[in-house]
Amino acid sequence: AKNTSLLAMEDDGLRRRGAHHHERPEVDDDDHESSSLLRHAPSRGSHAEHDKEEESICTSTISEGVRSLSRITNQIKDIRVEDVYRYWSIFQNWLYEVPTMARSWSTYIPVGSISSFNFLKPPELTPEQEQLLAEFVEKNVGISYTHESHFHLLTKLWELSFPNATEKPEQHDPMWKRMGFQGNDPATDFRAAGMLPVLCLTFFAEAYPDKYMELLKRSNGKSAEESYPFACAAINVVYMLTDIMKLKSTTGNSASLQEAASMRANFVKMLEKNEKAFMELFCVVFLFLDSEWVRTNATYMQFPIVLKTTREKTCAALRSSGAKSPVSVADIM
């Protein structure tokens, strides 16, 4: 009986184990892979979060763009008219420099190929133009000033400058400082440019008396520091014009000589139309120098800076293809 009961218990245990074995579900491999994919697949809520994140980035980008535009607008409001003029002037100078740079680069182009770049070469003068230019230089440029030969011209200039003056200065007189000469003897200031400045100033006083008087008054400012060096400025302008066009001297590097040739070509065309073309150019450049002096509120010590700016603008204008007359040079400057 005891053995029988043990066998019965053993059979019952076997049946239970078998039942548990058959109740265990069979999982297909595909179903297992699908279930793992479903566990890792994003839910509808995660898609919404992704869209919100993109929308936030877009909104942030637009806001930053608006802030940048606002900063640029404020900067534009703060720009002064003088700055606009200065930047535009620099840009124009760069444009006028392009032909000059091209001619400078032409020195590195092989000789065989230079014939196809005719615009790089300085324009050549005709024999008639060369003769006209040579005659002008011979009569006006490089002639030393002497009181014996030219003091009567200087006296005439004084009368044009001070028509109501009862006294006239002698050859050596402190009164010449009223015109902006540096010392008592004007001859010492004329050494650099010769007697041509006397002719130019006389022309200026006779052709444009109002402008002449306006500039002359600046030579008697509130103080010596604020006074305008009228006569010295005129002498510097004359010397500058003869120097940049190399009307007398032909020394310099190849680039400067090519620039001077271009300026001479434009000048001689003006000279063909008007024998007073140099005097007119003098007036144009002198007026520009005066406008720079006034615009920058310069002092006597800052005169070299004003003169440097005037030289740069004059060179750029005279090299331009649009420099067909003194009036066009004035427009360009």
Backbone torsions as a table, in degrees:
resi	resn	phi	psi	omega
1	ALA	NA	-40.8	179.8
2	LYS	-63.8	-42.5	-179.8
3	ASN	-65.6	-38.6	-179.4
4	THR	-62.4	-43.5	180.0
5	SER	-65.8	-36.6	178.3
6	LEU	-64.4	-41.7	178.3
7	LEU	-63.9	-38.6	-179.8
8	ALA	-64.7	-40.8	179.4
9	MET	-66.0	-38.3	-179.7
10	GLU	-65.8	-42.2	178.8
11	ASP	-63.8	-38.7	179.5
12	ASP	-63.8	-40.6	178.5
13	GLY	-64.6	-39.0	179.1
14	LEU	-64.4	-41.4	179.8
15	ARG	-62.0	-41.6	179.6
16	ARG	-63.4	-43.6	179.3
17	ARG	-64.4	-38.4	178.4
18	GLY	-66.0	-39.0	178.8
19	ALA	-63.4	-43.8	177.8
20	HIS	-61.5	-36.9	-178.2
21	HIS	-67.2	-41.2	-179.6
22	HIS	-75.4	-25.7	179.5
23	GLU	-76.7	-15.2	-178.9
24	ARG	-67.7	122.6	-174.6
25	PRO	-71.5	145.7	176.7
26	GLU	-91.5	124.3	-177.1
27	VAL	-106.0	121.4	178.6
28	ASP	-75.2	151.1	-178.7
29	ASP	-61.2	-40.5	-179.7
30	ASP	-64.5	-40.0	178.9
31	ASP	-64.6	-37.0	179.1
32	HIS	-65.3	-40.8	179.7
33	GLU	-67.0	-39.7	179.2
34	SER	-64.0	-41.2	-179.1
35	SER	-64.7	-37.0	179.0
36	SER	-68.7	-36.5	177.8
37	LEU	-66.8	-39.8	179.4
38	LEU	-63.9	-35.3	179.8
39	ARG	-64.0	-32.5	-176.0
40	HIS	-97.7	-7.1	-178.7
41	ALA	-71.7	141.5	179.3
42	PRO	-70.4	147.8	179.7
43	SER	-88.6	170.8	177.4
44	ARG	-60.5	-33.1	179.3
45	GLY	-65.6	-37.1	179.9
46	SER	-68.0	-34.8	174.3
47	HIS	-59.6	-43.9	179.5
48	ALA	-63.2	-39.6	178.2
49	GLU	-65.1	-37.6	178.6
50	HIS	-64.3	-43.3	177.9
51	ASP	-62.2	-40.2	179.2
52	LYS	-64.7	-36.6	179.3
53	GLU	-65.8	-43.6	177.4
54	GLU	-63.4	-40.8	179.0
55	GLU	-63.2	-38.2	178.5
56	SER	-65.5	-41.3	178.4
57	ILE	-63.8	-43.5	179.2
58	CYS	-61.5	-44.3	179.5
59	THR	-63.0	-40.4	178.5
60	SER	-64.1	-40.1	179.3
61	THR	-64.4	-43.7	179.0
62	ILE	-63.3	-41.7	179.7
63	SER	-62.9	-41.2	178.9
64	GLU	-65.3	-38.8	177.2
65	GLY	-63.3	-40.4	178.2
66	VAL	-64.6	-41.1	179.0
67	ARG	-65.6	-40.1	177.7
68	SER	-63.6	-43.4	178.2
69	LEU	-62.4	-37.8	178.4
70	SER	-64.9	-40.9	178.4
71	ARG	-64.3	-42.3	178.9
72	ILE	-62.5	-41.4	179.5
73	THR	-62.0	-42.4	178.5
74	ASN	-64.8	-37.6	177.7
75	GLN	-65.4	-39.9	178.3
76	ILE	-62.7	-38.7	179.4
77	LYS	-63.7	-31.5	-177.1
78	ASP	-82.7	-10.5	-179.1
79	ILE	-69.7	132.1	179.0
80	ARG	-88.5	156.9	178.8
81	VAL	-60.9	-35.9	179.4
82	GLU	-62.1	-37.3	179.4
83	ASP	-67.6	-41.2	177.6
84	VAL	-60.6	-44.4	178.9
85	TYR	-61.7	-41.9	-177.4
86	ARG	-66.5	-45.2	-179.7
87	TYR	-65.9	-39.9	178.2
88	TRP	-65.2	-37.7	177.9
89	SER	-63.5	-42.6	178.3
90	ILE	-62.5	-42.0	179.5
91	PHE	-64.2	-41.4	178.0
92	GLN	-63.7	-42.1	177.7
93	ASN	-59.0	-40.0	178.9
94	TRP	-63.1	-41.4	178.7
95	LEU	-62.5	-41.0	-180.0
96	TYR	-69.5	-22.7	-178.8
97	GLU	-79.6	-16.8	-175.1
98	VAL	-57.5	-50.3	177.8
99	PRO	-59.8	-37.6	179.3
100	THR	-65.4	-43.1	177.7
101	MET	-62.8	-38.7	179.1
102	ALA	-62.8	-41.4	178.5
103	ARG	-66.2	-35.7	177.9
104	SER	-64.9	-41.3	179.2
105	TRP	-67.2	-23.0	-177.1
106	SER	-63.4	-21.5	179.2
107	THR	-68.8	-18.6	179.7
108	TYR	-97.9	-0.6	179.1
109	ILE	-87.2	135.9	179.0
110	PRO	-55.5	145.0	-175.5
111	VAL	-59.6	-35.1	-177.3
112	GLY	-65.9	-26.0	-176.9
113	SER	-101.1	-4.2	-175.0
114	ILE	-70.2	-21.9	-177.7
115	SER	-65.2	-24.1	-179.8
116	SER	-83.9	-3.3	179.9
117	PHE	-116.6	64.0	-176.3
118	ASN	-64.7	-28.5	-177.3
119	PHE	-70.2	-14.5	178.7
120	LEU	-79.7	-19.2	-175.5
121	LYS	-84.8	140.9	173.9
122	PRO	-62.7	142.1	179.9
123	PRO	-62.6	141.0	-179.6
124	GLU	-91.9	142.9	179.6
125	LEU	-86.3	147.3	173.7
126	THR	-76.1	162.0	176.7
127	PRO	-55.7	-37.2	179.1
128	GLU	-66.3	-40.9	179.3
129	GLN	-67.5	-40.4	177.6
130	GLU	-61.8	-39.4	178.8
131	GLN	-67.3	-42.8	179.6
132	LEU	-61.5	-43.9	179.8
133	LEU	-66.1	-41.1	179.7
134	ALA	-63.6	-38.8	178.9
135	GLU	-66.4	-40.7	178.9
136	PHE	-62.9	-46.3	-179.0
137	VAL	-62.0	-42.3	-177.8
138	GLU	-64.1	-36.6	-176.6
139	LYS	-83.3	-24.5	-168.4
140	ASN	-125.3	-30.8	-170.0
141	VAL	-99.9	135.0	175.0
142	GLY	79.3	12.1	178.1
143	ILE	-89.7	119.2	-176.4
144	SER	-67.8	143.7	175.8
145	TYR	-83.6	134.1	172.8
146	THR	-135.8	143.6	179.0
147	HIS	-62.6	-34.9	-178.2
148	GLU	-62.8	-37.0	-175.7
149	SER	-98.1	-27.2	-168.8
150	HIS	-126.5	3.8	-177.0
151	PHE	-66.4	-28.9	178.4
152	HIS	-65.4	-31.6	175.8
153	LEU	-69.5	-38.5	179.0
154	LEU	-68.3	-35.7	177.2
155	THR	-65.7	-39.5	176.9
156	LYS	-63.2	-40.1	178.1
157	LEU	-62.9	-38.4	177.7
158	TRP	-62.7	-42.8	179.9
159	GLU	-64.3	-36.8	176.1
160	LEU	-69.4	-32.6	-177.8
161	SER	-79.2	-36.6	-178.0
162	PHE	-131.2	74.5	-175.3
163	PRO	-64.6	-24.6	-177.6
164	ASN	-96.2	2.9	-178.5
165	ALA	-72.7	136.3	-179.5
166	THR	-88.6	-21.7	-179.4
167	GLU	-111.4	150.4	175.8
168	LYS	-118.6	139.8	-177.7
169	PRO	-74.5	152.6	173.4
170	GLU	-82.0	-179.2	-179.6
171	GLN	-61.5	-37.1	175.0
172	HIS	-118.2	102.5	-172.5
173	ASP	-152.4	137.0	176.6
174	PRO	-62.9	-18.0	-178.7
175	MET	-62.7	-23.2	-179.8
176	TRP	-64.3	-20.4	178.8
177	LYS	-66.4	-21.3	177.5
178	ARG	-63.6	-25.1	178.6
179	MET	-91.6	-1.8	177.8
180	GLY	96.8	16.0	172.3
181	PHE	-76.7	154.1	-175.2
182	GLN	-77.8	-30.4	-176.6
183	GLY	-134.8	-164.4	-178.5
184	ASN	-81.0	-15.1	-177.3
185	ASP	-118.4	106.6	-179.2
186	PRO	-61.1	-26.2	-177.4
187	ALA	-57.8	-31.8	-179.9
188	THR	-68.4	-30.9	178.9
189	ASP	-78.3	-24.2	-177.5
190	PHE	-82.4	-1.1	-175.1
191	ARG	-61.9	-36.0	-175.6
192	ALA	-71.0	-39.8	-172.9
193	ALA	-115.1	-2.4	178.9
194	GLY	76.4	-154.2	-176.2
195	MET	-88.0	-3.4	-178.9
196	LEU	-60.3	-38.1	177.4
197	PRO	-58.4	-32.5	178.2
198	VAL	-64.2	-42.6	178.8
199	LEU	-66.1	-40.6	-179.3
200	CYS	-66.2	-44.6	179.4
201	LEU	-65.7	-37.3	177.3
202	THR	-64.2	-42.7	176.5
203	PHE	-61.4	-44.9	179.9
204	PHE	-59.2	-45.7	-177.9
205	ALA	-65.9	-33.7	-178.3
206	GLU	-84.0	-37.1	-176.4
207	ALA	-82.6	-37.2	-177.3
208	TYR	-133.7	69.6	-173.7
209	PRO	-62.0	-37.2	-178.7
210	ASP	-65.8	-47.1	178.9
211	LYS	-64.7	-39.2	179.1
212	TYR	-59.0	-47.5	-179.2
213	MET	-65.6	-34.6	178.9
214	GLU	-62.9	-43.5	178.9
215	LEU	-70.8	-37.7	-177.8
216	LEU	-63.2	-35.3	-178.6
217	LYS	-62.7	-24.7	-179.0
218	ARG	-72.6	-12.0	178.0
219	SER	-78.7	-4.4	178.4
220	ASN	-127.3	67.8	-178.2
221	GLY	-77.8	-170.8	-178.6
222	LYS	-65.8	-28.8	179.7
223	SER	-147.4	171.3	178.5
224	ALA	-62.5	-33.1	180.0
225	GLU	-67.6	-34.2	-177.6
226	GLU	-93.9	-3.0	-177.7
227	SER	-72.9	148.6	-177.8
228	TYR	-93.7	122.5	-179.5
229	PRO	-77.3	73.9	-169.2
230	PHE	-57.6	-59.4	-176.8
231	ALA	-64.1	-42.3	178.8
232	CYS	-63.9	-37.1	177.7
233	ALA	-63.9	-43.2	178.9
234	ALA	-62.2	-42.7	179.0
235	ILE	-62.9	-41.1	178.6
236	ASN	-64.6	-38.1	179.3
237	VAL	-65.5	-43.5	178.8
238	VAL	-62.6	-46.3	179.5
239	TYR	-61.6	-40.9	-179.4
240	MET	-61.9	-44.4	-179.6
241	LEU	-62.9	-44.2	179.7
242	THR	-69.3	-29.4	-177.4
243	ASP	-77.4	-46.6	-176.4
244	ILE	-68.9	-30.1	176.4
245	MET	-88.8	-6.1	-179.7
246	LYS	50.5	55.2	179.9
247	LEU	-73.2	-23.1	-179.3
248	LYS	-118.3	-45.7	-178.4
249	SER	-100.1	141.1	179.4
250	THR	-117.1	25.1	179.1
251	THR	-89.7	151.7	179.0
252	GLY	141.6	172.5	178.4
253	ASN	-76.1	171.7	-174.8
254	SER	-63.0	-37.2	-179.2
255	ALA	-65.2	-46.0	-179.9
256	SER	-66.0	-34.9	178.2
257	LEU	-67.7	-37.8	177.4
258	GLN	-67.2	-40.4	176.8
259	GLU	-61.7	-45.1	179.8
260	ALA	-62.6	-38.6	178.5
261	ALA	-63.1	-39.4	177.8
262	SER	-65.0	-42.5	179.6
263	MET	-67.0	-40.1	178.2
264	ARG	-63.6	-38.5	179.4
265	ALA	-62.7	-41.3	177.3
266	ASN	-69.2	-38.7	-178.4
267	PHE	-66.8	-41.8	-177.1
268	VAL	-67.6	-27.7	174.9
269	LYS	-67.8	-37.0	174.6
270	MET	-65.9	-39.5	-177.7
271	LEU	-66.0	-31.2	177.6
272	GLU	-65.1	-33.6	-178.2
273	LYS	-88.0	-28.7	-175.0
274	ASN	-147.9	117.2	-178.8
275	GLU	-68.1	-15.5	177.4
276	LYS	-98.7	23.2	-175.3
277	ALA	-61.0	-38.3	179.7
278	PHE	-65.9	-39.9	178.6
279	MET	-63.5	-39.9	178.5
280	GLU	-65.8	-41.8	177.4
281	LEU	-61.9	-40.0	177.2
282	PHE	-57.5	-45.7	-179.8
283	CYS	-62.7	-41.4	179.8
284	VAL	-61.4	-49.1	-176.8
285	VAL	-69.1	-38.5	179.3
286	PHE	-64.5	-40.6	178.0
287	LEU	-65.9	-36.3	177.2
288	PHE	-66.0	-43.5	177.3
289	LEU	-58.0	-42.1	179.2
290	ASP	-64.0	-41.2	179.6
291	SER	-64.8	-36.5	176.3
292	GLU	-66.5	-39.0	178.2
293	TRP	-60.3	-45.0	-178.8
294	VAL	-71.4	-44.3	-175.6
295	ARG	-62.9	-39.9	-178.3
296	THR	-89.9	-0.9	-179.3
297	ASN	53.4	47.8	-173.2
298	ALA	-74.9	162.2	174.8
299	THR	-116.0	177.8	-178.1
300	TYR	-59.2	-37.6	-178.7
301	MET	-72.1	-19.4	179.9
302	GLN	-94.4	5.1	-179.1
303	PHE	-58.6	-40.2	177.6
304	PRO	-59.0	-34.0	178.5
305	ILE	-67.4	-44.1	178.1
306	VAL	-62.4	-40.7	179.8
307	LEU	-65.3	-39.2	178.9
308	LYS	-63.3	-44.7	177.7
309	THR	-61.5	-41.5	179.3
310	THR	-63.1	-41.0	179.3
311	ARG	-62.7	-45.4	-179.3
312	GLU	-61.8	-45.1	-179.8
313	LYS	-66.5	-37.8	-179.8
314	THR	-66.6	-43.7	178.2
315	CYS	-60.1	-46.3	-178.9
316	ALA	-63.2	-40.6	-178.0
317	ALA	-69.5	-43.4	-178.1
318	LEU	-70.6	-23.7	176.5
319	ARG	-80.6	-17.5	-175.1
320	SER	-66.7	146.2	176.6
321	SER	-67.5	-17.2	179.1
322	GLY	-85.6	-0.6	-179.1
323	ALA	-81.8	80.3	-176.3
324	LYS	-103.9	-11.9	-180.0
325	SER	-160.6	163.4	175.8
326	PRO	-57.6	-33.9	178.8
327	VAL	-65.2	-42.6	178.5
328	SER	-66.4	-34.5	175.8
329	VAL	-63.7	-40.7	177.4
330	ALA	-61.9	-41.4	178.9
331	ASP	-64.2	-41.3	180.0
332	ILE	-66.3	-41.6	-179.4
333	MET	-70.9	NA	NA
